[in-house]
Amino acid sequence: MPFTEKLDPLSPAVIDHLKNRGMNQSEIARMYDVTRQYISWIKYYHGGRLTPREVILQSFPFKVPAELTQASPYRRLRDHGEYVATGGVGMSTDKIKRLRSFYRNMRSAVVEFDPDLPPSPGVANKGGWAFRQRTLVDENRLIRVNDHTVLTDDGDEIWRVPPIEP
């Protein structure tokens, strides 16, 4: 019988300890043979320490199915949330570069999410996302508010073009 290390029961404290030792959530999930989402669930619902990105994403304006989260608009909005939370501190150079390009495009456009939107090559291969011409109704938001948007008061502040771009 092979030797297996006995692991402490998974808890927010154990997750924090392992993250402080340099592990990420995917590595912790593999160690415990659970999903990365389960690690997040423990943190959210059992008082674990959330990263700035995780705090911001609690105000994400759309309920996005997992298969649509690989699209560029989703990733840039997620990066924008991280930028709002951190002012860019700790973000990679590549992420900041992509975010600058995204903000340039958002001067005349907004991101629209609708899970029924068809695939759009170069934007969202599986659909759900589109860039739309900015209108007065959009104000300075990065997103188009529609029937698929849940915009909290905090979210209405977060999902806007930042006053200072990276």
N, C-alpha and C positions, 0 to 999 in steps of 0.2 A: 504494500500500500504506500503510495507516495506521500511525502510530508506536505501538509498544507498548513499555512500560517493561520492561526485563529484571529479573525478580525473583530475589532470592537463593533458593537451594534451601530448601524448607520444612524447618525443624528446630526443636527445642525453643528454641534460642537466638534464632532469628528470631521465633518465636511470642512469647517473652518480650519481645523488643525492641518488637514491634508493640503488644503489650498495654501496655507501659510508655509508649507514645506515645498511649494512650487508645483503642485499637481493642479490640473484643470478638471472641470466637471466630467469631461469625457473619460479621462484616466481614472477618476474615482469610480465612475459608473462601471467601467470594465473590471476594476478591482473587485467590486461587489456584485458583478454580474447583474446589473440593473441598467435601465436606460438613463441617458443624460437628463431627460425630462423628469424622471423620478427624483433625481438629485435636486433639480429646480423645485419640484413640488415640496420636498422636505423643507427646503429653505423658505419658500413662500408661506407654507401653512404651519410651520413649527418654529417660527421665530429666528431663522438663520439670518446671517448677515448677507445683504444683497449688494451686488456691484452697482455702480452708478447706472450702467446700461439697464440692468434688471429693474431698478427703481423707475427709470423713465419708461420702459416698455410696459409697465403697469398702466400707463396712460396711452398705449398705442391705440390709434383710432379705428382700427379694423380687426375683425376676427378672421384671420387668414389661415386657410387649410395648409397643412404641412407641405403639400405638393406645390404650393404657390410661393413658398418662402425663399426659393432659390433665385427668383427674378431680381434683376438689378434695381428696380424701384423700391422693392421691399428692403433690400440690403442697404441702399443709400438712406432710406428713412430711418432704419435701425442705427446706421452710423451717425446720422444727424442727431438722433436722440442721445447717443453717447457723447457727441460733441457738446450738446446743450448741458449735459450733466457734468462734464469734466473740463470744458473749455479747451479740449483737445489734448490735455495732459495725459500721457500714456498711450495715445493713439499712434499707430504706425504711420510712417511717412507715406506709404502707399494708400492707406485709408484716407489720410488728409488730402492727398492729391485727387483721389476719386471724388471726395466730398466737395472740393473746390470746383471741379468740373460740373458736378451736380448742381451746385448753387448758381453757376453761370447759366445753366440751362433753365433753372427755375425762375429766372428774371421774367421770362415770357410764358412760362408753362406751369402747370400743376400736375401732380400725380393723382390719377383716379383709380380707385379700386372697386371692382365689381366682379365677383367670382364667375359671372356669366360672360365676361368679355372674352372674345376669341383669342387664340394665340396671336402674338405680334412679333415677328422675327426681329431680333435686336433689342426687344423690350422685355417680352415675357413669352417664352416658347410654349408654356402651358396655359397661357391666358391669364385673365384676372386683373391685369395691370395695363394702364395706358397713360401717355402724356397728353394733356389737353391744353389748348390755348388758354392762357390766363384771362379772366374776366374781372370786372369790378366786384362782383359778388364774392370772388375768391379772396378778396382783400390781400394781405401779404402772407397767406397760408401757403404751405408747400403742397397741400392736399386739396382735392375737390370734395366738398361735403355733399354726400348723397345718402340714399337709403341704407347704405352699408357702413355708414360712418357713425361711431359713437364718440362724441367729442366732449370730454369733461372740461371743466374750467381750466384745470392744469394743462390738459391736452391742447386746449385752444391757444395757450401760450407757448407750449413746446413745439407744436407742428407748424411754426411760422419761419419765414426767412430770418436767420439770425441777424441781429444788428451789427455784429462783428463777425466777418467770415474768416476762416483760418488762412 
